[in-house]
Amino acid sequence: MSVSVRAQLLLFLLSLSSIVARSRFIEEDDGTDGLYSLLSMDQKRQSEDFIFRRPLRCLDMLATDGYFKFVASQPQLACAAFVIVEPDEVISLELYDVSIDCTAGDFIKIFDGWVLKGEKFPSRQDHPLPLHQRYTDYCSSEGAGATSRSSQNVAMVFFRIHSPDSGFTLAVKKLHNPFPCNIMSQSPEGSFTMVISHERRNCSFSIIYPVEIRLLELSLGQAKSNDISLQRKVWSDCSGSGDYVELLGGNGVDTSQMFPVADLCFSLSGLAQMKIGCDNSVVRLVSSGNYVNRVSFQYRLLEPHELPKSRENSLDNFCTVE
């Protein structure tokens, strides 16, 4: 991920974290400079039927239910809207009032996940659908292409529009997900528990920040239990095991392209922690489907003095771990 793209995403995510913490009901006037302006809590209580609406930008980040209208003022040839919700939610996307010319090269495509610099989250290994089924193309699917539902808490919309005054309205709706898997964190700090119950699948929790990860609990079915002290540095290769947790680091979002930091294929009680000085840090739970597997962890953003000093353009130097 380039520095400029990552900086934009970090700004988006930090802004969204602050906004979501203050209010779920937000709206923006055309004259404001920030991402959103906030409705007061009193207004929220007085307007339970409030429907959030605002214009959609060519490059945008969305984190709330509502209607987002895009109208081209000039040819817009490379636009994308990133959608992110809470870890225990998925996203319903629907297109309304579409006025584009597919025969002239206009398009609107919805992707089940995120695409950044050609890399996809979740990766092919972790997503339940084949890649071609993760794209919904409005132009080729006609009416059926007007709706899509994500498999995780992130989705995105690509669009290209040549003619001024053409556009569309995107409806975003959050839906509860009782079994969250493959999560992109909105915040550089927090805690989470991933559970896979008798399913053969992989679940990743991705944090687009350099962080310290503390594993609080790990239960891998009938795997042997071990206590880990803070000083223990022995991390065995668990790739041959059907059930394990791995910590990954890298400068992209595709977990299959990331640097393996540590593997754990035994249950633990106590505390294990590790600092990952990468653009992206991931906790990935791999399950054979034979057991109920569970991992609980906390994470925090590394302070500036804790970040590695980059020396050469290599992943080993870029992602220094402790």
Disulfide bonds with the S-S distance in Angstrom:
Cys58-Cys79 2.10
Cys102-Cys139 2.05
Cys181-Cys203 1.96
Cys238-Cys265 2.23
Cys278-Cys319 2.12
